[in-house]
Amino acid sequence: MDELSAMGQADRAAQVNAMHRPVVIAGEVVTRPSSAGTPTVHSFLRHLRAKGLDCVPEPIDVSDGVERLVYLEGESGGDSWYHQHTDEGLVSAARLLRRIHDAALDWEPPGDALWGAPAVAGTELVLCHGDPGPWNFVWREHEAVGLLDWDYLHPAPRIDDVAYALQWFAPTRSDALALEWHHFPEVPDRRHRIHTFLEAYGDLPDVDVVDALIARMQSTADLVRRLAESGQEPQRTWVDDGALDRSAAEISWVREHRAQLF
C-alpha cells in the first residue's frame, strides 16, 4: 500500500474510532463510553488533581457504561498538529508529560486496579499514559496545557511514553506522511525535534533512543493485534483495513533511517 493510501486509511481509522467511542460534550461535562479499567483511571486522575495538577480531566462519575468528566478547555484531536509544529509546543508537551509522570510516583493503585495496556517490566516505573500523541494533548496557543484519554494507563519505564510520543511528535515517519498527515509546511528536522523533546523532558536513563522507538512501535502493534483478535473495536476494523502491515512498514522505515533520527 502506498503512503497516500495509508493516509486515507488513517482518516478511515479516525472515523471508526469516533463511531465506536463517541464523545459527547455538553457544557462543561464530557461523556464517554467507560471500560472495565475506567474506575482505575478515575482514581489516578483524582490523585493528580488532589496534587494540584489541573492538566488532567476531573472525573465526575462512572455509571451505566459511561464515564463523565469535566471538560478541559482548548484544542485537541485533529487541531493539535499545528500547535506542536513549533519548538515551543514540542517543549511544552514534553514538560507536561514529565510533570504528570513525577506527580504520580506516590499514587497507590486500588487493589482491584485494571490496566488499559500490559504493564511493562523495568526499573523506576511510572504510570504511563500509553497514547501520548499530539491529538490527546489539549492545546492553547501552541502550548500543551492538558492530557486526555487515559484509556491505556499502565505501569512502565518512562521511556515507554516518551518513545511513543517521539514517534508522533518528531515524527519518526516518512517525509510524505510528515507533510500530508502531520501537516508540516516542510519536512521537519526530526533529529532536532527528538533532541528538543528529550532535553525538555529531562533526566532519562541512558538508552538507545531508536531501539526504544522500535520496541515501542512493535508493542503498540502487538496490542492492536491482541485487541483485534479479542473482537474489540475499533482495533478489529483497523486490522481488517491493514493497520498491522502499515505498522511493520513504519518500523522498517525507522530502522532504515536510524542515522537521521538520533
PyRosetta script that sets phi, psi and omega in degrees:
from pyrosetta import init, pose_from_sequence

init()
pose = pose_from_sequence("MDELSAMGQADRAAQVNAMHRPVVIAGEVVTRPSSAGTPTVHSFLRHLRAKGLDCVPEPIDVSDGVERLVYLEGESGGDSWYHQHTDEGLVSAARLLRRIHDAALDWEPPGDALWGAPAVAGTELVLCHGDPGPWNFVWREHEAVGLLDWDYLHPAPRIDDVAYALQWFAPTRSDALALEWHHFPEVPDRRHRIHTFLEAYGDLPDVDVVDALIARMQSTADLVRRLAESGQEPQRTWVDDGALDRSAAEISWVREHRAQLF")
pose.set_psi(1, 132.1)
pose.set_omega(1, 179.5)
pose.set_phi(2, -79.2)
pose.set_psi(2, 172.1)
pose.set_omega(2, -172.2)
pose.set_phi(3, -70.5)
pose.set_psi(3, -33.5)
pose.set_omega(3, 178.1)
pose.set_phi(4, -65.2)
pose.set_psi(4, -38.6)
pose.set_omega(4, 175.4)
pose.set_phi(5, -63.8)
pose.set_psi(5, -38.4)
pose.set_omega(5, 178.6)
pose.set_phi(6, -62.2)
pose.set_psi(6, -37.0)
pose.set_omega(6, 178.4)
pose.set_phi(7, -66.5)
pose.set_psi(7, -37.8)
pose.set_omega(7, 175.1)
pose.set_phi(8, -63.0)
pose.set_psi(8, -38.1)
pose.set_omega(8, 176.9)
pose.set_phi(9, -65.6)
pose.set_psi(9, -33.7)
pose.set_omega(9, 178.0)
pose.set_phi(10, -63.9)
pose.set_psi(10, -41.1)
pose.set_omega(10, 176.4)
pose.set_phi(11, -62.4)
pose.set_psi(11, -40.8)
pose.set_omega(11, 178.7)
pose.set_phi(12, -63.2)
pose.set_psi(12, -42.1)
pose.set_omega(12, 179.7)
pose.set_phi(13, -62.1)
pose.set_psi(13, -41.3)
pose.set_omega(13, 178.9)
pose.set_phi(14, -63.2)
pose.set_psi(14, -39.6)
pose.set_omega(14, 178.8)
pose.set_phi(15, -64.6)
pose.set_psi(15, -42.1)
pose.set_omega(15, 179.6)
pose.set_phi(16, -64.5)
pose.set_psi(16, -42.1)
pose.set_omega(16, 179.9)
pose.set_phi(17, -61.0)
pose.set_psi(17, -43.8)
pose.set_omega(17, 179.5)
pose.set_phi(18, -64.9)
pose.set_psi(18, -33.8)
pose.set_omega(18, -179.4)
pose.set_phi(19, -69.4)
pose.set_psi(19, -39.5)
pose.set_omega(19, -175.0)
pose.set_phi(20, -90.8)
pose.set_psi(20, -18.3)
pose.set_omega(20, 177.5)
pose.set_phi(21, -131.3)
pose.set_psi(21, 66.3)
pose.set_omega(21, -177.2)
pose.set_phi(22, -65.2)
pose.set_psi(22, 138.3)
pose.set_omega(22, 177.9)
pose.set_phi(23, -115.4)
pose.set_psi(23, 130.2)
pose.set_omega(23, 178.9)
pose.set_phi(24, -116.8)
pose.set_psi(24, 127.4)
pose.set_omega(24, 177.5)
pose.set_phi(25, -112.9)
pose.set_psi(25, 118.2)
pose.set_omega(25, 179.6)
pose.set_phi(26, -126.5)
pose.set_psi(26, 103.5)
pose.set_omega(26, -176.4)
pose.set_phi(27, 65.2)
pose.set_psi(27, -120.0)
pose.set_omega(27, -179.1)
pose.set_phi(28, -101.1)
pose.set_psi(28, 11.5)
pose.set_omega(28, -176.4)
pose.set_phi(29, -115.5)
pose.set_psi(29, 130.5)
pose.set_omega(29, 175.9)
pose.set_phi(30, -106.6)
pose.set_psi(30, 130.1)
pose.set_omega(30, 177.4)
pose.set_phi(31, -116.0)
pose.set_psi(31, 127.7)
pose.set_omega(31, -179.1)
pose.set_phi(32, -136.3)
pose.set_psi(32, 153.7)
pose.set_omega(32, 173.0)
pose.set_phi(33, -60.7)
pose.set_psi(33, 140.3)
pose.set_omega(33, 178.3)
pose.set_phi(34, -96.9)
pose.set_psi(34, 169.8)
pose.set_omega(34, 176.4)
pose.set_phi(35, -134.4)
pose.set_psi(35, 178.5)
pose.set_omega(35, 179.5)
pose.set_phi(36, -61.8)
pose.set_psi(36, -27.3)
pose.set_omega(36, -178.6)
pose.set_phi(37, -89.3)
pose.set_psi(37, -2.0)
pose.set_omega(37, -176.4)
pose.set_phi(38, -60.3)
pose.set_psi(38, -42.1)
pose.set_omega(38, 177.0)
pose.set_phi(39, -58.2)
pose.set_psi(39, -35.9)
pose.set_omega(39, 176.0)
pose.set_phi(40, -63.8)
pose.set_psi(40, -44.1)
pose.set_omega(40, 178.9)
pose.set_phi(41, -60.9)
pose.set_psi(41, -43.5)
pose.set_omega(41, -179.0)
pose.set_phi(42, -64.2)
pose.set_psi(42, -38.4)
pose.set_omega(42, 175.9)
pose.set_phi(43, -61.0)
pose.set_psi(43, -42.6)
pose.set_omega(43, 179.3)
pose.set_phi(44, -63.7)
pose.set_psi(44, -47.0)
pose.set_omega(44, -178.7)
pose.set_phi(45, -64.5)
pose.set_psi(45, -37.8)
pose.set_omega(45, 178.3)
pose.set_phi(46, -64.0)
pose.set_psi(46, -37.6)
pose.set_omega(46, 177.0)
pose.set_phi(47, -60.7)
pose.set_psi(47, -47.9)
pose.set_omega(47, -179.2)
pose.set_phi(48, -64.3)
pose.set_psi(48, -42.2)
pose.set_omega(48, 178.9)
pose.set_phi(49, -62.4)
pose.set_psi(49, -39.2)
pose.set_omega(49, 179.7)
pose.set_phi(50, -64.8)
pose.set_psi(50, -23.9)
pose.set_omega(50, 178.1)
pose.set_phi(51, -89.7)
pose.set_psi(51, 7.5)
pose.set_omega(51, 175.7)
pose.set_phi(52, 92.3)
pose.set_psi(52, 8.1)
pose.set_omega(52, 178.6)
pose.set_phi(53, -85.6)
pose.set_psi(53, 104.9)
pose.set_omega(53, 178.1)
pose.set_phi(54, -93.1)
pose.set_psi(54, 13.4)
pose.set_omega(54, -178.1)
pose.set_phi(55, -92.3)
pose.set_psi(55, 2.7)
pose.set_omega(55, 173.7)
pose.set_phi(56, -121.4)
pose.set_psi(56, 155.0)
pose.set_omega(56, -177.1)
pose.set_phi(57, -64.7)
pose.set_psi(57, 146.6)
pose.set_omega(57, 174.5)
pose.set_phi(58, -88.0)
pose.set_psi(58, 117.9)
pose.set_omega(58, -180.0)
pose.set_phi(59, -69.7)
pose.set_psi(59, 146.3)
pose.set_omega(59, 174.1)
pose.set_phi(60, -107.1)
pose.set_psi(60, -60.8)
pose.set_omega(60, 178.4)
pose.set_phi(61, -167.9)
pose.set_psi(61, 173.0)
pose.set_omega(61, 174.7)
pose.set_phi(62, -131.5)
pose.set_psi(62, 125.0)
pose.set_omega(62, 178.1)
pose.set_phi(63, -162.6)
pose.set_psi(63, 147.3)
pose.set_omega(63, 175.3)
pose.set_phi(64, 52.9)
pose.set_psi(64, 38.7)
pose.set_omega(64, 174.9)
pose.set_phi(65, 79.6)
pose.set_psi(65, 10.9)
pose.set_omega(65, 178.2)
pose.set_phi(66, -134.3)
pose.set_psi(66, 154.4)
pose.set_omega(66, 172.3)
pose.set_phi(67, -114.7)
pose.set_psi(67, 151.0)
pose.set_omega(67, 176.5)
pose.set_phi(68, -124.7)
pose.set_psi(68, 136.0)
pose.set_omega(68, -179.8)
pose.set_phi(69, -137.4)
pose.set_psi(69, 161.3)
pose.set_omega(69, 176.1)
pose.set_phi(70, -81.2)
pose.set_psi(70, 134.6)
pose.set_omega(70, -177.2)
pose.set_phi(71, -65.5)
pose.set_psi(71, 134.0)
pose.set_omega(71, 172.5)
pose.set_phi(72, -97.8)
pose.set_psi(72, 118.3)
pose.set_omega(72, -174.7)
pose.set_phi(73, -72.7)
pose.set_psi(73, 133.5)
pose.set_omega(73, 178.1)
pose.set_phi(74, 147.7)
pose.set_psi(74, -174.3)
pose.set_omega(74, -178.9)
pose.set_phi(75, -102.6)
pose.set_psi(75, 140.0)
pose.set_omega(75, 176.6)
pose.set_phi(76, -145.9)
pose.set_psi(76, -168.5)
pose.set_omega(76, -179.9)
pose.set_phi(77, 62.9)
pose.set_psi(77, -139.2)
pose.set_omega(77, -175.7)
pose.set_phi(78, -64.0)
pose.set_psi(78, -22.4)
pose.set_omega(78, 178.8)
pose.set_phi(79, -74.6)
pose.set_psi(79, -10.5)
pose.set_omega(79, -172.3)
pose.set_phi(80, -72.4)
pose.set_psi(80, -29.5)
pose.set_omega(80, -172.5)
pose.set_phi(81, -54.7)
pose.set_psi(81, -42.0)
pose.set_omega(81, -173.4)
pose.set_phi(82, -69.8)
pose.set_psi(82, -33.2)
pose.set_omega(82, -178.7)
pose.set_phi(83, -67.6)
pose.set_psi(83, -32.3)
pose.set_omega(83, -173.7)
pose.set_phi(84, -94.0)
pose.set_psi(84, 6.0)
pose.set_omega(84, 176.3)
pose.set_phi(85, -66.4)
pose.set_psi(85, -31.9)
pose.set_omega(85, -175.6)
pose.set_phi(86, -83.5)
pose.set_psi(86, 157.6)
pose.set_omega(86, 173.3)
pose.set_phi(87, -60.7)
pose.set_psi(87, -35.6)
pose.set_omega(87, 179.0)
pose.set_phi(88, -58.3)
pose.set_psi(88, -47.5)
pose.set_omega(88, 179.3)
pose.set_phi(89, -65.8)
pose.set_psi(89, -41.7)
pose.set_omega(89, -180.0)
pose.set_phi(90, -60.2)
pose.set_psi(90, -47.8)
pose.set_omega(90, -179.0)
pose.set_phi(91, -64.2)
pose.set_psi(91, -42.1)
pose.set_omega(91, -177.6)
pose.set_phi(92, -64.4)
pose.set_psi(92, -36.8)
pose.set_omega(92, 179.0)
pose.set_phi(93, -67.7)
pose.set_psi(93, -43.2)
pose.set_omega(93, 179.8)
pose.set_phi(94, -62.8)
pose.set_psi(94, -43.1)
pose.set_omega(94, -179.2)
pose.set_phi(95, -68.4)
pose.set_psi(95, -36.3)
pose.set_omega(95, 178.2)
pose.set_phi(96, -65.7)
pose.set_psi(96, -42.9)
pose.set_omega(96, 178.7)
pose.set_phi(97, -61.8)
pose.set_psi(97, -42.2)
pose.set_omega(97, 178.5)
pose.set_phi(98, -63.5)
pose.set_psi(98, -42.3)
pose.set_omega(98, -179.0)
pose.set_phi(99, -60.6)
pose.set_psi(99, -41.7)
pose.set_omega(99, -179.9)
pose.set_phi(100, -68.5)
pose.set_psi(100, -45.9)
pose.set_omega(100, 178.8)
pose.set_phi(101, -55.4)
pose.set_psi(101, -46.0)
pose.set_omega(101, -177.3)
pose.set_phi(102, -67.4)
pose.set_psi(102, -39.8)
pose.set_omega(102, -176.9)
pose.set_phi(103, -68.0)
pose.set_psi(103, -22.2)
pose.set_omega(103, -176.6)
pose.set_phi(104, -90.0)
pose.set_psi(104, -1.7)
pose.set_omega(104, -173.8)
pose.set_phi(105, -61.8)
pose.set_psi(105, -29.7)
pose.set_omega(105, -177.6)
pose.set_phi(106, -100.2)
pose.set_psi(106, 12.7)
pose.set_omega(106, 177.6)
pose.set_phi(107, -75.2)
pose.set_psi(107, 135.0)
pose.set_omega(107, 175.8)
pose.set_phi(108, -102.5)
pose.set_psi(108, 107.0)
pose.set_omega(108, -179.5)
pose.set_phi(109, -61.6)
pose.set_psi(109, 148.2)
pose.set_omega(109, 175.7)
pose.set_phi(110, -62.4)
pose.set_psi(110, 156.4)
pose.set_omega(110, -177.7)
pose.set_phi(111, -60.4)
pose.set_psi(111, -27.7)
pose.set_omega(111, -179.9)
pose.set_phi(112, -102.3)
pose.set_psi(112, 26.8)
pose.set_omega(112, -177.2)
pose.set_phi(113, -57.5)
pose.set_psi(113, 138.4)
pose.set_omega(113, 175.3)
pose.set_phi(114, -122.6)
pose.set_psi(114, 127.7)
pose.set_omega(114, -177.8)
pose.set_phi(115, -92.8)
pose.set_psi(115, 147.6)
pose.set_omega(115, -179.9)
pose.set_phi(116, -80.7)
pose.set_psi(116, -14.2)
pose.set_omega(116, 175.7)
pose.set_phi(117, -144.1)
pose.set_psi(117, 158.8)
pose.set_omega(117, -178.8)
pose.set_phi(118, -60.4)
pose.set_psi(118, 137.7)
pose.set_omega(118, 173.2)
pose.set_phi(119, -62.1)
pose.set_psi(119, 146.8)
pose.set_omega(119, -178.8)
pose.set_phi(120, -114.3)
pose.set_psi(120, 127.1)
pose.set_omega(120, -179.4)
pose.set_phi(121, -71.1)
pose.set_psi(121, 152.9)
pose.set_omega(121, 177.6)
pose.set_phi(122, 160.1)
pose.set_psi(122, -176.6)
pose.set_omega(122, 177.3)
pose.set_phi(123, -97.4)
pose.set_psi(123, 155.2)
pose.set_omega(123, -178.5)
pose.set_phi(124, 46.9)
pose.set_psi(124, 64.5)
pose.set_omega(124, 178.4)
pose.set_phi(125, -73.2)
pose.set_psi(125, 145.2)
pose.set_omega(125, 172.2)
pose.set_phi(126, -124.7)
pose.set_psi(126, 175.2)
pose.set_omega(126, 174.1)
pose.set_phi(127, -91.4)
pose.set_psi(127, 112.9)
pose.set_omega(127, -175.6)
pose.set_phi(128, -93.1)
pose.set_psi(128, 143.9)
pose.set_omega(128, 176.9)
pose.set_phi(129, -65.9)
pose.set_psi(129, -43.3)
pose.set_omega(129, 177.8)
pose.set_phi(130, 91.2)
pose.set_psi(130, -15.5)
pose.set_omega(130, -177.6)
pose.set_phi(131, -150.2)
pose.set_psi(131, 46.6)
pose.set_omega(131, -174.5)
pose.set_phi(132, -82.3)
pose.set_psi(132, 58.6)
pose.set_omega(132, 172.5)
pose.set_phi(133, -84.1)
pose.set_psi(133, 164.1)
pose.set_omega(133, -178.1)
pose.set_phi(134, -53.0)
pose.set_psi(134, -32.6)
pose.set_omega(134, -176.8)
pose.set_phi(135, -66.2)
pose.set_psi(135, -23.2)
pose.set_omega(135, -179.7)
pose.set_phi(136, -94.4)
pose.set_psi(136, -3.3)
pose.set_omega(136, 171.2)
pose.set_phi(137, -87.0)
pose.set_psi(137, 152.5)
pose.set_omega(137, 173.0)
pose.set_phi(138, -101.6)
pose.set_psi(138, 132.2)
pose.set_omega(138, -172.4)
pose.set_phi(139, -121.9)
pose.set_psi(139, 143.1)
pose.set_omega(139, 170.5)
pose.set_phi(140, -138.7)
pose.set_psi(140, 116.0)
pose.set_omega(140, 177.4)
pose.set_phi(141, 50.5)
pose.set_psi(141, 55.2)
pose.set_omega(141, 175.5)
pose.set_phi(142, 66.0)
pose.set_psi(142, 20.0)
pose.set_omega(142, 176.4)
pose.set_phi(143, -123.6)
pose.set_psi(143, 131.0)
pose.set_omega(143, 176.0)
pose.set_phi(144, -77.2)
pose.set_psi(144, 122.0)
pose.set_omega(144, -177.1)
pose.set_phi(145, -120.8)
pose.set_psi(145, -3.9)
pose.set_omega(145, -179.4)
pose.set_phi(146, -160.9)
pose.set_psi(146, 164.3)
pose.set_omega(146, 177.6)
pose.set_phi(147, -138.0)
pose.set_psi(147, 122.0)
pose.set_omega(147, -172.8)
pose.set_phi(148, -107.5)
pose.set_psi(148, 176.0)
pose.set_omega(148, 166.7)
pose.set_phi(149, 56.7)
pose.set_psi(149, 75.0)
pose.set_omega(149, -176.4)
pose.set_phi(150, -92.6)
pose.set_psi(150, 31.4)
pose.set_omega(150, -175.0)
pose.set_phi(151, -62.5)
pose.set_psi(151, -25.2)
pose.set_omega(151, -176.4)
pose.set_phi(152, -105.7)
pose.set_psi(152, 25.0)
pose.set_omega(152, 177.9)
pose.set_phi(153, -52.4)
pose.set_psi(153, 131.4)
pose.set_omega(153, 178.4)
pose.set_phi(154, -165.1)
pose.set_psi(154, 154.2)
pose.set_omega(154, 175.1)
pose.set_phi(155, -76.4)
pose.set_psi(155, 137.7)
pose.set_omega(155, 179.8)
pose.set_phi(156, -169.7)
pose.set_psi(156, 164.4)
pose.set_omega(156, 171.9)
pose.set_phi(157, -62.0)
pose.set_psi(157, 155.1)
pose.set_omega(157, -177.6)
pose.set_phi(158, -55.3)
pose.set_psi(158, -38.1)
pose.set_omega(158, -175.2)
pose.set_phi(159, -61.8)
pose.set_psi(159, -20.3)
pose.set_omega(159, 178.6)
pose.set_phi(160, -59.7)
pose.set_psi(160, -49.5)
pose.set_omega(160, 177.7)
pose.set_phi(161, -73.3)
pose.set_psi(161, -40.6)
pose.set_omega(161, -176.5)
pose.set_phi(162, -63.6)
pose.set_psi(162, -44.2)
pose.set_omega(162, 179.9)
pose.set_phi(163, -63.4)
pose.set_psi(163, -42.2)
pose.set_omega(163, 177.7)
pose.set_phi(164, -59.4)
pose.set_psi(164, -45.6)
pose.set_omega(164, -179.9)
pose.set_phi(165, -60.8)
pose.set_psi(165, -42.1)
pose.set_omega(165, -178.2)
pose.set_phi(166, -61.3)
pose.set_psi(166, -36.0)
pose.set_omega(166, 178.9)
pose.set_phi(167, -54.1)
pose.set_psi(167, -39.1)
pose.set_omega(167, -172.6)
pose.set_phi(168, -99.9)
pose.set_psi(168, -25.5)
pose.set_omega(168, 179.4)
pose.set_phi(169, -85.2)
pose.set_psi(169, -32.8)
pose.set_omega(169, -175.7)
pose.set_phi(170, -61.3)
pose.set_psi(170, -54.0)
pose.set_omega(170, -12.0)
pose.set_phi(171, -89.0)
pose.set_psi(171, 155.8)
pose.set_omega(171, 176.9)
pose.set_phi(172, -89.4)
pose.set_psi(172, 63.1)
pose.set_omega(172, -177.4)
pose.set_phi(173, -140.8)
pose.set_psi(173, 173.2)
pose.set_omega(173, -174.2)
pose.set_phi(174, -63.4)
pose.set_psi(174, 162.2)
pose.set_omega(174, 177.3)
pose.set_phi(175, -58.8)
pose.set_psi(175, -43.2)
pose.set_omega(175, -177.9)
pose.set_phi(176, -61.1)
pose.set_psi(176, -43.1)
pose.set_omega(176, 179.7)
pose.set_phi(177, -69.4)
pose.set_psi(177, -36.4)
pose.set_omega(177, 178.5)
pose.set_phi(178, -60.8)
pose.set_psi(178, -38.3)
pose.set_omega(178, -178.5)
pose.set_phi(179, -79.6)
pose.set_psi(179, -47.4)
pose.set_omega(179, -171.3)
pose.set_phi(180, -89.5)
pose.set_psi(180, -37.8)
pose.set_omega(180, -175.5)
pose.set_phi(181, -87.7)
pose.set_psi(181, -40.8)
pose.set_omega(181, -178.0)
pose.set_phi(182, -96.0)
pose.set_psi(182, -6.8)
pose.set_omega(182, 173.1)
pose.set_phi(183, 65.7)
pose.set_psi(183, 26.7)
pose.set_omega(183, 172.8)
pose.set_phi(184, -68.6)
pose.set_psi(184, 141.1)
pose.set_omega(184, 178.9)
pose.set_phi(185, -70.3)
pose.set_psi(185, -23.9)
pose.set_omega(185, 174.2)
pose.set_phi(186, -148.8)
pose.set_psi(186, 163.2)
pose.set_omega(186, -177.9)
pose.set_phi(187, -58.8)
pose.set_psi(187, 124.1)
pose.set_omega(187, -176.1)
pose.set_phi(188, -75.1)
pose.set_psi(188, 157.7)
pose.set_omega(188, 173.1)
pose.set_phi(189, -81.3)
pose.set_psi(189, 93.5)
pose.set_omega(189, -173.1)
pose.set_phi(190, -64.1)
pose.set_psi(190, -40.2)
pose.set_omega(190, -179.7)
pose.set_phi(191, -58.9)
pose.set_psi(191, -45.8)
pose.set_omega(191, 178.6)
pose.set_phi(192, -61.8)
pose.set_psi(192, -43.3)
pose.set_omega(192, -177.4)
pose.set_phi(193, -67.8)
pose.set_psi(193, -37.7)
pose.set_omega(193, 177.6)
pose.set_phi(194, -65.0)
pose.set_psi(194, -46.6)
pose.set_omega(194, 179.8)
pose.set_phi(195, -64.6)
pose.set_psi(195, -37.7)
pose.set_omega(195, 179.2)
pose.set_phi(196, -64.0)
pose.set_psi(196, -43.7)
pose.set_omega(196, 179.8)
pose.set_phi(197, -64.9)
pose.set_psi(197, -46.6)
pose.set_omega(197, -178.2)
pose.set_phi(198, -63.7)
pose.set_psi(198, -41.7)
pose.set_omega(198, 179.7)
pose.set_phi(199, -64.7)
pose.set_psi(199, -40.8)
pose.set_omega(199, -179.8)
pose.set_phi(200, -68.2)
pose.set_psi(200, -37.4)
pose.set_omega(200, 177.5)
pose.set_phi(201, -67.0)
pose.set_psi(201, -49.1)
pose.set_omega(201, 171.4)
pose.set_phi(202, 83.2)
pose.set_psi(202, 145.0)
pose.set_omega(202, 166.0)
pose.set_phi(203, 53.5)
pose.set_psi(203, 52.1)
pose.set_omega(203, 174.2)
pose.set_phi(204, -91.5)
pose.set_psi(204, 152.7)
pose.set_omega(204, 174.0)
pose.set_phi(205, -59.6)
pose.set_psi(205, 157.0)
pose.set_omega(205, -179.4)
pose.set_phi(206, -74.1)
pose.set_psi(206, 106.8)
pose.set_omega(206, -179.8)
pose.set_phi(207, -133.7)
pose.set_psi(207, 159.4)
pose.set_omega(207, 170.8)
pose.set_phi(208, -78.7)
pose.set_psi(208, 108.4)
pose.set_omega(208, -171.7)
pose.set_phi(209, -62.4)
pose.set_psi(209, -41.7)
pose.set_omega(209, -178.1)
pose.set_phi(210, -67.5)
pose.set_psi(210, -40.5)
pose.set_omega(210, 176.0)
pose.set_phi(211, -61.9)
pose.set_psi(211, -39.1)
pose.set_omega(211, 178.2)
pose.set_phi(212, -64.4)
pose.set_psi(212, -39.2)
pose.set_omega(212, 176.1)
pose.set_phi(213, -59.7)
pose.set_psi(213, -49.4)
pose.set_omega(213, -178.0)
pose.set_phi(214, -61.5)
pose.set_psi(214, -44.5)
pose.set_omega(214, -179.5)
pose.set_phi(215, -62.4)
pose.set_psi(215, -41.2)
pose.set_omega(215, -179.1)
pose.set_phi(216, -68.8)
pose.set_psi(216, -39.5)
pose.set_omega(216, 177.7)
pose.set_phi(217, -62.5)
pose.set_psi(217, -40.1)
pose.set_omega(217, 179.6)
pose.set_phi(218, -67.9)
pose.set_psi(218, -40.5)
pose.set_omega(218, 179.7)
pose.set_phi(219, -66.8)
pose.set_psi(219, -33.1)
pose.set_omega(219, 175.4)
pose.set_phi(220, -63.6)
pose.set_psi(220, -45.9)
pose.set_omega(220, 178.8)
pose.set_phi(221, -62.4)
pose.set_psi(221, -39.5)
pose.set_omega(221, 179.7)
pose.set_phi(222, -64.2)
pose.set_psi(222, -39.6)
pose.set_omega(222, 178.9)
pose.set_phi(223, -66.5)
pose.set_psi(223, -42.9)
pose.set_omega(223, 177.6)
pose.set_phi(224, -59.1)
pose.set_psi(224, -42.4)
pose.set_omega(224, 179.6)
pose.set_phi(225, -61.6)
pose.set_psi(225, -46.7)
pose.set_omega(225, -178.5)
pose.set_phi(226, -63.7)
pose.set_psi(226, -42.2)
pose.set_omega(226, 179.7)
pose.set_phi(227, -65.4)
pose.set_psi(227, -40.1)
pose.set_omega(227, 178.4)
pose.set_phi(228, -63.8)
pose.set_psi(228, -42.3)
pose.set_omega(228, -179.7)
pose.set_phi(229, -64.6)
pose.set_psi(229, -26.8)
pose.set_omega(229, 177.6)
pose.set_phi(230, -83.8)
pose.set_psi(230, -1.8)
pose.set_omega(230, 178.4)
pose.set_phi(231, 89.6)
pose.set_psi(231, 8.1)
pose.set_omega(231, -177.0)
pose.set_phi(232, -76.5)
pose.set_psi(232, 140.5)
pose.set_omega(232, 173.8)
pose.set_phi(233, -106.5)
pose.set_psi(233, 149.7)
pose.set_omega(233, 8.5)
pose.set_phi(234, -86.9)
pose.set_psi(234, 3.3)
pose.set_omega(234, -173.5)
pose.set_phi(235, -61.1)
pose.set_psi(235, -36.4)
pose.set_omega(235, -179.4)
pose.set_phi(236, -61.8)
pose.set_psi(236, -42.2)
pose.set_omega(236, 178.9)
pose.set_phi(237, -69.7)
pose.set_psi(237, -37.6)
pose.set_omega(237, 176.9)
pose.set_phi(238, -57.3)
pose.set_psi(238, -46.8)
pose.set_omega(238, -178.5)
pose.set_phi(239, -64.9)
pose.set_psi(239, -42.1)
pose.set_omega(239, 176.9)
pose.set_phi(240, -59.1)
pose.set_psi(240, -31.1)
pose.set_omega(240, -179.5)
pose.set_phi(241, -87.5)
pose.set_psi(241, 5.7)
pose.set_omega(241, 174.3)
pose.set_phi(242, 96.1)
pose.set_psi(242, 19.1)
pose.set_omega(242, -175.8)
pose.set_phi(243, -60.6)
pose.set_psi(243, -37.6)
pose.set_omega(243, -177.0)
pose.set_phi(244, -69.8)
pose.set_psi(244, -36.4)
pose.set_omega(244, 175.6)
pose.set_phi(245, -64.2)
pose.set_psi(245, -41.1)
pose.set_omega(245, 178.8)
pose.set_phi(246, -65.8)
pose.set_psi(246, -38.8)
pose.set_omega(246, 178.2)
pose.set_phi(247, -62.4)
pose.set_psi(247, -43.5)
pose.set_omega(247, 178.9)
pose.set_phi(248, -61.5)
pose.set_psi(248, -40.0)
pose.set_omega(248, 179.5)
pose.set_phi(249, -66.1)
pose.set_psi(249, -37.5)
pose.set_omega(249, -179.4)
pose.set_phi(250, -72.0)
pose.set_psi(250, -34.9)
pose.set_omega(250, 174.8)
pose.set_phi(251, -64.0)
pose.set_psi(251, -41.3)
pose.set_omega(251, 177.0)
pose.set_phi(252, -61.9)
pose.set_psi(252, -38.4)
pose.set_omega(252, 178.9)
pose.set_phi(253, -61.7)
pose.set_psi(253, -43.7)
pose.set_omega(253, 179.5)
pose.set_phi(254, -62.0)
pose.set_psi(254, -44.5)
pose.set_omega(254, 178.8)
pose.set_phi(255, -59.2)
pose.set_psi(255, -42.3)
pose.set_omega(255, -175.8)
pose.set_phi(256, -73.7)
pose.set_psi(256, -23.3)
pose.set_omega(256, -175.5)
pose.set_phi(257, -114.3)
pose.set_psi(257, 25.2)
pose.set_omega(257, -178.1)
pose.set_phi(258, -50.1)
pose.set_psi(258, -44.2)
pose.set_omega(258, -175.0)
pose.set_phi(259, -64.4)
pose.set_psi(259, -22.9)
pose.set_omega(259, -179.7)
pose.set_phi(260, -85.7)
pose.set_psi(260, -9.9)
pose.set_omega(260, -170.8)
pose.set_phi(261, -102.8)
pose.set_psi(261, -37.0)
pose.set_omega(261, -175.7)
pose.set_phi(262, -155.5)
pose.dump_pdb("model.pdb")
